[in-house]
Structure formats: structure tokens, C-alpha cells
């Protein structure tokens, strides 16, 4: 019954935040349903394409979710369920939702352009360039991390010696692999039906859902296997192509159709929580996670570790890149901005609470205490999520348990692969922006070597190659930086939108507390990482000079320096605005 009360409390609070705080923000900023959006003003059939609200909601929610709201809250559960619950709810309403909605609104007022252009308007061209460099570093971590996550959801131990082929009686990972491959084909078919054959959204959606059911049924009986290296190469080629072709071919239809899997996953999890609440006594199911375990655990002190680890379940800088990079270019009307920009974040916070409940049900399998009494999470967060939710329905090993867990593993893969599509497209936009001069609208307007560097093919190939190489080396070294870099980006995005709102005379006071808190938490985390790596190298500890430690040290230092410079520019901007 504890799990049911937790999720009901979360839903009530998040819904109240959407109705009251979200509506207040829309009124403060001046959301105008009669104003033409960039999707209509700059329609080009490639990036600027008006989308139906349900289609854009599918794209936006699928892209921002990734694996974050599953990985983060589960790993942070070592602090107990109360801290995770509070940060997911409070962070989602007043931090993450504010950032996502504010970024989307600011981009709508900047012709659908990225945070870099928003910064340029209020803080100048230098700050814009610095932000783009910072954002590209974060996107490299996003691509590297999620390439590894997706490859892991496709791979089983037996595939290490199997080069290529279909398999019968597939494992859950092999099932996920073939369904994901067929999902790509299904998305292209849906895009052609709705954009070239004139099929309306409703009948096309029915066809799409039937197709999803068909490929899921097929995948439960026939799987696909490749080696890890082969999967990484395939994923790299896929995201490169997906980022270059028009959004109506792959991005919009894939994300829209995948959203049904994601919504189904949430509904399935909620149904499992309700079912277990009234039948769990007979099957000895209980929410076992302590309310609070202490201020410091093996992963670090609660501040800043909790707020860095939970990431997308409460606030994520990556969301601002999606809001300003793809969603603002597809928004049909400003009246949908609140639902897509603010509502999607709150749904993600609810998913973070569901992940917390999942690990709470099976905490004895994944959480333990070391000799010092500190709590430690062991295992894969997606595995803990799938195991926990499937346990709500049936005992481990049963057909129901195995089927539910396989479907949940598929949904996690869909989350991560969708975020990869979008992250690669975003990196293409920002890579080109970095090398364009004032007055140049595209790479075709550039000259000399800048024309090559700003070319979408060059930017895409560079980012994918770097991301896949890093993703293929060591996830642990990359994921350790991803959380801090991602949250630091959130602090800078909050600062950027606040500075622009102040410049145009709109209320920006709601940004200051979230902005200062996120910057303080993330810079503290990065400085702790830098000091720890330097101490280890100086002491000559075994393995201290490994490439992963050097990578973390250099990357953390670069991001810290860039962030401090941007914060100084932001302080100067706010000071000038205060004098006016």
C-alpha cells in the first residue's frame, strides 16, 4: 500500500503544479495562441515542419526522457525514498518544468533557434560561442552514454561470439533488438502514409498501433543478434542518417509511435502498483526501501550527489536543447507550448517516481550496505526497473513476469534511442552555428574552411564518430561526468532564459533560485571530481593514470572553466538590467 500512496501523492502534486504554476508562467510570459510560430513562418520541409500536438508531444517526451528518469532515481535510492520523492516532485515543478517551458518559449521568440541565439541577444556573441562549445561537450557525453546504453539493451553474453543472425527462443535483449529494428521501418512507413499519401492521423495511428503489436509479437518469438562492436557501428550509422533526413521521414513518426510504447509502459507500471496494493499480501510483495538512510552514502554526500544523480527525473539541461533545437521548430500553435514544454517534464517526474517504486519493491536484490554501513546500488538500473515492475504482476520466472520485463526493456531502449536521434540532430545545428559569422544563415553562406566545418555532414560525422568511440570504450567513466555536465547545462539554460526575459522586460524572478541552486550543486560536483582525480594522480594510486581518469579530469576542468566564464557574463548582464 506504501507504493500506491507514494504514486497517488506524486500525481496529485504534479497535476496541481501543472494547473496552477504552469498556467501562471504562461500568463507571466505572454503565451499568445494567435501568434504564428516558427514552424509556419520558416517551413522548409526538413527541420521546420508543423506537427500535430499529439505527434509533437510524442517527439518531445520521448526525446527528453531517455534513460535518465529510470537510471537516476534508482541509483539515488541509496538515500531513501523520501529525498528522491521530494526532489522529483519539487524539482519537476519549480526547476525542470520551468527550464523546459521557458526555453521553448524563448526559442519561439527567436525563430525556433537554439539557446545560443537566446544568449546572444542578452549576453553577446562571445557568450553565445562559449555556450555552444559547452553544449557540444555535453552532447558528446549524451551520445556516448546512450550509444552504450542502447547497445547494452540489444546485447546478451552469448552474442559476444555470434557475428550476425536471427535467433529463435530469443533472450529479452535479442527481442528488444529486432523490435527496435522493425520499429525504424514502421516509422518510415507511417511518415510516408501521413505526409505523402494523405492518410489522416487517426487511421494512420491505428495502422501504426497494429504494426507495433505485430512486431512485438514477432520479437517475442524471433530475435536478432550481433556483437557489441557491430551494434555500436549500426547505431552510429542510424543516428547519423536520422539526423540528416527531413523530420517527417523519421523523427516525427518514430517519436510519435514510440510514445505509445512509453505511455503503455507508464500505464502498465501504474496498473501493477494498484494490482500489487490489493493482492500483494497473498504474494508477499512489499515496498522495502527505507524512507531515509542518511546524509552520506558510498556515491557521495546528499548535496550535491542526490541532485546530480536523479538528473532527468527532476531537471535536465539536455531538455533545453531539445526545446530550442527541435520542438520549437515543429510547434503548431503557442497554445500547445505549456502542455509540451511544461507537461512533458511533469510526466517524466512521474516516471521517476515509478522507477523509485520499482526499485523499492526489489530493493533487497539491488541495494546493500558495505562494511561502513553505507548503502550501495549494485546492478543495472533498467534491470532493476524491469524486475521491480514485473514483480508487481507475477512471481519471477513466470511467463507473465518474463513478458512484462521484456516489454519494459524494450521501452527503455526506445527512450534511449529516441534521445540519441534528437541529440545528434541538435549537435548538427550547434556545430554549424559555431562556425557561422553574423549574417550567415547556413553553411552555404560561409567561405573557406568555415564552409566545410559548418557543413551538416561534417558536423554530424564528427559528433557521431567521437560519441561512438567514447561510448565503445567505457560507460562508467563517461556516465560519471554526464550527470554533472547535464545539470550544469540546466543552470546555464535557466540563466540564459532569465537574462533574455529581463532584457525584454518580462518577469524573470522565478528563475533566480533554481538557477543559483543548479549552478552551485553542479559546480560543487565538478570541483569535487577534479580534486579527487588530482589527489589520486599525485598519490600514485594504482590505475590513477588510466585514460578514464585523465578524460574525467580534462573534461570536468574544461566544463568548469567555460561555466564560470558564462556565469560571470550572466552576472554582468543582470547587473546592467538592474541599473535600467
Buried (B, 14 or more C-beta within 10 A) or exposed (E): EBBBEBBBEBBEBBEEBBEEBBEEBBEBBEBBEEBEBBBEEBEEEBBBBBBBBEBBBBBBBBBBBBBBBBBBBBBBBBBBBBBBBEBBBBBBBBBBBBBBBBBBBBBBBBBBBBBBBBBBBBBBEEBBBBBBBBBBBBBBBBBBBBBBBBBBBBBBEEBEEBEEEEBEEBBBBBBBBBBBBBBBEBBBBBBBBBBEEEBEBEEBBEBBBEBBEEBBEBBBEBBBBBBBEBBBBBBBEBBBBBBBBBBBBBBBBBBBBBBBBBBBBBEBBBEBBBBBBEEBEEEEBBBBBBEEBBEBBEBBBBBBBBBBBBBBBBBBBBBBBBBBBBBBBBBBBBBBBBBBBBBBBBBBBBBBBBBBBBBBBBBEBBBEEEEEEBBEBEBBBBBBBBBBBBBBBBEEEEEEBBBBBBBBBBBBBBBBBBBBBBBBBBBBBBBBBBBBEEEBEEBEEBEEEBBEBBBBEBBBBBBBEBBBEBBBBBBEBBBBBBBBBBBBBBBBBBBBBBBBBBBEEBBBEBBEEBBBBBBBBBBBBBBBBBEBBBEBBEEEEEEBEEEBBBBBBEBBBBBBEBBEBBBEBBEBBBEBBEEE
